[in-house]
């Protein structure tokens, strides 16, 4: 999700009895001789990372912290510190995070199954709707919290057995909001990782989370600076760190989003002012000046920490009045170190939280298995694999201990509220600004989990220049053969109609338009190769008809309609490790298909052999990417066919030539595509690009006619963007034997 959207939504946000000091605490200098110190950390999205800098100063100055209360990001930083982590450890973990991946709506594309990957090539996955209980539903959040939950789960493992937050190395409270009543919810017990995640359920950014029957949102809505909570925990002196987002200027009030953000900022600021008004002369307020750094600038974590450290440093004279002597502070710190915990063997692996899916189907494919020693890296990878199915808004894990002294691993899943019927809508459009334009509206429907084994029904409809209907029923077999335990069978059907143009060999003059209608059916036995790719072996049958729609009066002969049908066995393999389907920055993709069978054409029966393959390789250095693409398709020639089976032409498919201008029964095409990322813009697109292509290719009537010396060339120079409705291009095209032109394309060229 874009930085601005996160910033806007984060910007909308701006008790238990006291525990008496123990004997050990009094020995460490925490008895009546000194005040009980409370630390209050406010919410504010990425701005809350400044809290880590404050913690570094408190440690440097030997300031003990007896209780911590936090909201949103303040709860996360405070909760990790309360669990026994040192400030330097928290800083090190934050510096390692790839924030873009942490908040991504789905796991990295390379980790998806091939079934999910191939959807990217037909229709964008950025906008997904659903149909449940007879009504259309949409996602409840802009970004996913799945990565954050996995991170919190790993970092809180040393205190996983602590269910009372007063028993943490430092007593702790996190504040959330009951989204049904508007009341504050103060977490003082339960699952620490879940409490931290609940406190940071920013409306519109993260999906709300349900805990004990309550739908919880960000605590900043009701108590962004929970000073009262710290006092209720027995704090005599409160150190408050307020990093809330300031009100925006007039220039942001010219849109509905800006006005809404400002309105909620005002409401949040009111509860902040009420809290700060309760501070006494004994208390210390630290308010880092974060300038223009926004609540969405997570990638600038170290800058936030540096500013927080500098701001706390300015309060050093007052902080030193609360400091402990070196030996006493060392004893206090040592008493709060959790250390490493031994990894327990797993007695069982279980799944909870889902009512629609059957995640146990994937258990044999997970790394975490009963009898093995728990490994948090494997558990996190397994959670990602479950999330890669595309069915869950949450895929968390936790260790549980039974009454018999056994330890098990439980994956906590939450079904998408808008599934299991998923709808996506896309648009393809192109124009050359000379009167030739085309469009296609695309609708994709996926119905998941028709059976407990994971049967899916996928259908596609396309309306426009190329009407298309496609439907497939996909059924996993759960066979264990060879290295795979997830074979499948698939039955599919496709109907398509398109208009083809015939061009003169010289000059590229269009002299006829044809309508080709085709229908295909097929059945496959397949083997998914995990996240690497897929193999299919099957039977296919195709029928088709080509007939003239418009023929130039200057042509002497007529074009008779032709029909044909084909039956073949086929093998198809695809390996896809591109990081993005559009404008990939790294990875590769290879696809190949072989068909052998018979063709019936004009009353004749003849052998059919078809070979098709394409490959993509992307590599980046800095903002620059080189994308290499090659395509080879060959089929037995039909000498008396009106038009060849394959086409080239159009933007980046032989730029400078019209779509379909180069046609034949064998094509060879290659493209070198360079592009540079210009920016990561808000909301509208993943990134903007400027790029250029060099292309070479041609088509021949027969594979025996292929000659490298006969390759034609073309080139393009373009501006591009990877948007929520698909890739967009505005480019100049040119070919030595073609023509110069201007193209606007929405969709894959």
N, C-alpha and C positions, 0 to 999 in steps of 0.2 A: 504494500500500500504506500501511497506517496507520503512524503514527509509533511506536506502542508495539511493533508486531511487528518493525519494523526495529530498534528499540532493544534488544528482547530478543535478537534474533539477533546483532546486533553485539556485545552485551554478552557473548555466549558466547566472544568472542575477546579477548580482551583485547589458498666464498670464493676471492678472486683474489689473486695475488701483488702486493706493493707496487710502485708505479710511482715510479721515482726522479725527483726534481725536474729539470725541464728548465732550459736556460740562460735561457729567457724567464722562467720562474717564479722563478729565483734573482734575476734583475734586478728582479722585482716584489716582492722581499722574501720569497720562499718558499724560500730556500736553507737551508743548515744553521744559519743564525743564529737561526731560530725553529722551534718545534715544529710538526710536521705536525698540523693540527687536523681531527678527524673529528666529524661531526654525526650523531647517531642519533635517529631519529624513530619513536616507537612507533605501533602500531595502536590503534583505539578508536572507529571509526565517526565520527560527526559531531564527537566530542570532539577528533579529530585536526585539526580546523580551527584549533585553538589554536596549532598549529605555525606558522601564518602570522604570528601575533603575535610569536612568538619570532624568526622570521627578520627581522621589521621592526626589532627591537632589535639584532640582530647587525649589520645594515646601518648602523643609526644609530651604533653604537659602533665601526664599522670593523673588525669581526671577520672575517677571511678564513676560508673553509671550504674545506679541501683535498679531503675525501672525504665522501660522504654514504651512509648505509645506512638503509633504512626498511622498515617492514612495514605492509601494508594502507593506511589513509589516510596514515600516515607515509610510505609509499613514494610515494603520489601527490603529496603536497606536496613531498617531497624530490626526486622525479624531475623535477617541473616546475622547481624551483629549479636543479637540476643542469643542466637543458637551457638555461639562460641567462635565464629569467624572473626579474624582480625581485619582491620581496615585495609591493610595491604593485600590480604587475600581477596577481599571483595573487589578491590581495584583491579587486581590481576584477572579475575574472572570477567569483569566488565570489559576489559581491554581485549579479551579473546572473542567476544561475541560478534557475529555477523548479524547486525540488527535487521537488515533486510530479510534474511532468511528466518530470523527468529519470529518475525511478525507475518511471514508469508501465509496466504490463505490455504496453500497446500504445500506438501513436502516438495523438495526439489524435483524437477521433472525427471531427472535421471533415475530417481528412486521409484517412479510410478510403474505400474504394470503396463505392458504394451497396449492393452485395451484402453487404458486411460490416456496414454500418450497420443494415440492415433486420433482421438477426438479433437486435439488441438489443430489438426490439419483441415478439419472440415468446418469447425465453428469455434469462435473464441470461448474460453471457459471463464472469463472474468465476470460475466453476468449470468447467474444461475438462479432460476426460479424453480418452484416445486408445486406439486398438487397433492394435497392431503385432506382427507375428510371432506372432499367436494369443494375445496376452496384453494385459490392460488396463494402461495406463500413465498416470502423472500427472506434472504439471510438477515439476521438481526444485528450484524456487526460488519465493520469495514475490513477488519483484519482478524487473523486467527490468534488465539491465545495458546495454542497447542505447544509451540516452541517455548514460550515462557513457563508453562506448567512443567514441562520436562526439565527445564533448567532449575526451577525451584525445587522440584522433587530431588534432583541430584544433590543440590547444595544443602538440603536439610536432612539428608540420610543419616548423619551422625546423631540426630535427635529424633529419629522416627518413632521411637518408643515413648516419647514424652507426650502425654495427652493433656496435661495441665500446664499452661504456659507459665505459671508461677514456679514450675520445676525446671524451666530452662536455665542455662547458665546465668542469664539476666532475665528477670520477669518481664513479660511482654504483653502488649495488647495491640490488636489491629482493628480498625474501624471500617465498617461497610455500611451500606444503606439498604434497608428493606424497600424494594421498588414498588411494593403493593401498598404499604402504609406510610412510607416516607420517614420512618423512624430509623434512628441510628442502631446498628448492630455492632456490639463490641465483642470481639473474639478473645476469650480468655482460656479456651480449651479446645480440644479437637485435633484435627490434622493441620499442622503448621503450614505446610505448602499450600493447602487448600484455603486457609485463612488469608494468606498473603495474596493469592490469586483473586479471592473474592473482594478484597479491599481495593484492587486495581481493575475492577470490572467497569471500565469507562464506557458509559452509554454511547452507542454509535461507533465505538472503536472495537471493544471486545464484547463478545456475547455475554449476557448476564449468566450467572451461575446459580444453581439451586442447591441450597444446603439446609438440611433439616426442614424441608417443606417451604423454605423462604427463597424467593427470587431476589438475589443480591446484586447491587450495583456499587459503583465507586463511592467510598466513604466521604470523598470531598464534597459531595452534594449536601451533606448535613453537618459535617464536622471536619473540615480540612486541616485544622490545627488543634488536635485533641488534648489541650492543656488540662481540661477537667478530668479526662481519663487518667492522666499521669498523677494528678493530685489524689484521685480516688484510690490509686495504688500505693499511696503513702508518701509521695514525693514532698519534701520540704522546700527544696529549691528546684526550679524548672529551667533547664536550658532548652530554649525553643529555636528551631531553625525553620524559617518561613521562606519558601522559594516559590510561592504561588505566582501564577501568570498575571501580569498587570493588565489593566483594561486597555483595549485597543483604541487606536485613533480614529478620527472621522473618516479617513480614507477606506477603512474596512467596513463601513456601515452602508455600503451601496449594493449589498446582496442579501438574500434570505439567509444564507449560511453565516455571513458576517454578523447580521443582526441577531440571529439566534445565539451564536457564540458569545456575543457581547452581553445579551440578556442573562445568560446563565453565569457568565463571569461576574456580573453585578450581584446576582443572588449568592454566589459562592463567596464573593468578597465580603458580603454582609456577615456570614457566619465566621469568617476569618477575623473581622474587626471585633466581633463579640468575644471571641476567644482571646485575642491579644489584649483586650481591655481588662482581663482578669489577672494579667501579670503584675507582680509586686516588685518593689525596689530590690528585693533579694534575687529575683529571677534575672536571667540573661537572655536577650533576644539577639539572634544572629540572622541577618537578612542579606544574603549574598547578592551583589549587584551583577546580575547575569546579562545585562544589556539586551541585545537583540537575539540572544540565544533563545530558541523557542522550546516548547514542550515536546516537539517532534524531532529535535536534533539529536537523536540517540547516537549517531555516528561520531558525535563530538564529545563522547563520554569523558575523555581525559581533560578537555577544556573545562567542563563543568566541575570536575574534581579539583582542578587547579584553582578555579575561582572560589570554590567552597573553602579550600584550605587557606587561601589568602584572606577571605572574609573572617574566618574563625581566628586567624592569626591576629587580626586587629582587636579582637576581644580578649587576647591573652592576659592582660593585666587583671581583669575580673575573673577569668577562668582560674588563674593561679591561686586565688583565694580558696578554691575548692580542691586543690591538688593534695595528693598523698605523698609522703616521703618515698624514696626510691624502693626501699625494702618492702614497705607496706603495699605499694602498688604492684610490685612483682608478685607478692603473695596473692593479692586480689586477682590479678590477671591469670595466674597459674590455676587458681581455683575454678576458673571459668573456661578452661581449655578442654574441649571434648575429646580431642585425639581421634585416631583412626578406629573404626569399628570393624571387627572381623566379618568377612562375607559369609553369610550362612548358606548351607545347602538348601535347595528348594524341595519341599515335600510335595508341592502341587502348583499348578498354574491355572488360574481361573479368570473368568470374564464377567463383568458386571455393568449394569447401567443401560443396556440396549434392549429394546422391545421389538425391533423390526428386523435386525440382522442376526446372523449366527456366526460370530467371530471365532467360535471353537473350530470352524472349518479350516482356519489357518494355523491351528496350533502346531501341527506337524512341521510347518515351514518356519516357525519361530526359532530364534537362537536360544531363548530361555526355555529350558525343559526340566521337568521334575527329575531330581537326582543330581542335577548339576549345581555348582556353586553359583550364587547370585553374582551377576556382573552388571553394574549400572549402565555400562556402555551397551551391552547386549539388550538390556531392558529398554533403553531409549531407542535403539534401532528397531526393536520389535514394535514399540509404540508408533514409530514412524511408518512401519510397514502396514500396520492396521489402519493408520490414517490415510495411507496411500490408496486405499480402496475407494475413497471419496464419499464415505457414508457417515462420517462422524465430525462433529464440531469440537469434540474433546476426545483425546486418546492419551490418558494419563496412566500411571502405574503406581502401585504402592506395595510395600511389604507388610504382611500381616502375620501375627503370631497366634497360634491356636492354644487351647487349654491343655493340649498334650505336649506343649513345648516344641512344636514344629513351626517352621516358617514357610509361608507360601507367597507367591507373587500374584497379585490381582491387577488386571488391566481394567481401568475405570473408563468406560466409553459412554459417550452421549450421542444419540442419533441426531442427524440433521433434522430440525423441526419441519423442513420443507421437503424431505424425502419420504418414501423411496422413489417417487416419480419426479424425475428431474427434467426441466425444460431449459433449452438454450436457444436464443434467437440471434441470428447474424445477418450480415449484409455484405454482398459483393457488388461493387460498382466500378465502372471504368468509362473514360471518355478520352478521345484524342483531340477534342476542341475543334474538330472539323465536321461535326455532324454525326460521327459514329460513336454511339454510347451503348452501354449494356448494364443490366442490373440483375441480381438474384437475391431474393429473400429466402433465408434458410431457417428451418425449425428442426431442432433435434429433441427427441424424447427418449429417455432411458428409464426403464423400470427395473430396479434392482431387486434381488432377493425374492424371486418368484417361488423358489424352493429353498429349503435349508442348506443345500449345497451351493447356493449362489447363482442360480439361473438368472440370466438377464435377457430382457427384450429391448432392442434398440431400433428406433425408427427415425428416418430422416425424410423431410419433405423440402423441396426447393422449388420456388416459384419465380419465373422471370425468363431470362434469355434461354436458360437450359432447365426446363422442368425435369424434376427428378423425384423418384420415390424409392426408398430403400428400407428394408426391414431385415433384422437378423435375430434369431433366437440362439443364445449361447448358453451351453449347459456344461459345467465342470463335472468330471467323472470321479474325481478323487482316486484315480488309479495310482498305484505305485509301480512304475515300470522304469527300470534303469535309474537315471539320476533325478527323475522328476516324479512328483506325486500329485500332479495337478493337471492331467490331461483333460481335454474338453472335446465336445462335438458342437458343431455349429451348422445351422441351416439358414440360408439367406436368399433374398430376391432383390433385383434391381430393375427399375424401368427408367428410361431416359430418352429425351428428345432434344435434338439440337439442330441448329441451322448451320450448314457448311457452305462455304463459298469456293467457287472455282476461279482460278486466276490464270491469265495467259503466261506462258513461259517467259516472255520478254515484256518488260514494262510493268508487270504486276497488275494488269487491268482485270477487274472482276467481270466475268461474263455470265455467271450462273450462280443461283442459290439453290441448295438442296436441303431437304429435310431428312435427317436420319433418325429413325426410331429403333431403339434396341431394348431387349428384355433379357435378363440373365437370372438364372437360379443356380444354386450351388449347395453342396454339403461338404463339410470339412471335418477331419480329425486333426486335432492340434495339440501342441505342447508349448505352454508358456515357459520362457527361460527366465523366470524371476523378473527382475527389473531390466534385464538386458534386451530381450526381444521376444520373438515368437516364431514358431514353425507350424505351417499348415500343409496337410496333404488332403486332396479331395477331388470331387467330380464337379464339373460345371457344364451348363448347357446355355447356349445363347441363340436368340433369334433376332433378325434385324431386317429393316427395309429402308431403302434409300430411294427418294423420288424427287423430281425437279419441282421447285416452287416458282422460280423465275429464270428464264433463259434469254440471253441477248438476242435481238432480232438479227444481228449481224452474223449469227452462227447458223451455218447451213444445216447441220445434222440435228437430230433430236436426242434427248436424254431419256432413255426408257427406265421405268422403275425396276429396281432389282431387290430381290429378297435372298436371304441366306440363313442357315442355321449351323451351329457348331456344337459338337460334344467333345469334351476333353477331360483328361486327368491333369491335375495341376499340383505343383508344389510351390509354396511361397514361404520365404524366410525374410524376416526383417530384424535388424539390430539397430536400436535407436538409443543413443546416449547424448543427444543434443540438450543443452541446458534450457533453451527456448526454441519453440517451433518457428517463431518469426524473429529475425535478427539475432540468431544464436551467437553467443560470445565464445563458446567452447563446445567440444564434443564432436560426435560423428553420427552418421546415419547411413545404413546400407540396406537396400531393399532389392530383392530379386524374385522373379517368378518364371517358371517353366510350364508350358502347356503342350501336351501331345494328344492328338485325337483326329477327328474327321470333320470335314466341312462339306456341306451340301449347298451348291450354288448353281443357279440356272440349270437344274436338273442333273448336274454332275456331282459326283462324290470324289473328294480329293483329300490327301493327307494334310493334317494341320500340325504345324510346329511353330511355337511362339516363344521368344526369349525377351524378357524385359528386365532392365536393371537400372538403378540410379543410386548415387552416393553423394553425401555431403560431408564436408570436413570444415570445422570452424576453429580458428586459433586467434587469440587476442594478445596484444601487448599494450598495456596502458589503455587508452581510449580507442585504440585502433584495432580493427578486426579484419581478418582475411578469411573469406568464405569461398571454398572451392566446391563446385557442383558439376557432376557429370551424369549423362543419361544416354542409354543405348537401348533401343527397342527394335526388334526384328520379327517379322512374321512372314509365312509363305505368301508369295505374291498372288493376287488374283488379277491376272493380266487383263481381264475384261471388266474389272470393277471401275466404276465411274470415278471414285476418289479413293485415295490411299487410307490405310487404317490409322496412321499417326499424323500429327500436325505439329508444326512449329510456327512461331510468329507472335508478335505482341511484346509488351513491355517485359524485359528481362527474359523472354523466351525466344529471342532473336529480335532484339530491339531494332527499330527502323523498318520492320516488315509488319504487315497487317496480320491479325490473328488468322491462322489457317492458310496463309499465303504459301507456306512451304509444306507440302504433304507427300506422303509416300508410305510404302510398306516396311521401310527401314529408316530409322532416324538416328543420328549421332549428334550430340549437343554437349557443349561444355561452357562453363561460365566462371569467371574470376570476379568476385564481388568484394570490394573494399568498402568499409563504412567506419565512421568515427562517431562515437557518442558525443552529442553536444550538451545534453543536460538530462536531468531526471526531473521532469516537470510535475507539477501537482495534478492529481486527480485524473487528468485527461489521458496520460500515456505513461508507459513504463520508462521510455526515454525517447529523445529526438536523435536523429542520425542525419549525417550527410554522407553520401556514398557515390560510387561509380562502378560500372560493370564493363567488362570486355567479354564478348560472347562469340562463339563460333559453332556452326552447326549446319546441317543440311538433311534432306530427305531424298531417298531413292526408291525406285519401284521394287527393287530386290536387294537383299543383303549382299548378293554377289556384285552389285554395282557400287558398293561403298568405296569412296576414294577420299583420302585425307586432303588431297590437292583440290578437291571440289568443295571444301568447306567454305561457307559464306561467313561473314563477320558482321557484328553489330556492337553498339555501345550505348550506354546511358549514363546520365549524371542526374542525381536525384536528392531530394530531401525526404526523409521518412520518419515515421513514428509507429511504435507498437502500442496500439490503443486497445481499449476495452471492447471495441467492435471489430477488431482485426487490424492488420498492418495497413498503413496508409502511405502512399507515395505520390509525390509531384516531381515529374522528371522530364528531362530532355532526352530524346532518342535519336539515333542516327545509324545508318548503314551505308557502306559504299555503293551497294547495288540496290539499296532501298531508298528511303527518304528520311529527312529530318522531321521531327515532330515534337509535340508536347503531350504528355500523358498524365492523367490523374487516375489513380487506382486505389480503391479500398478493397482489401481482401488479398489473398495470396495470388501473385502474378503467375 
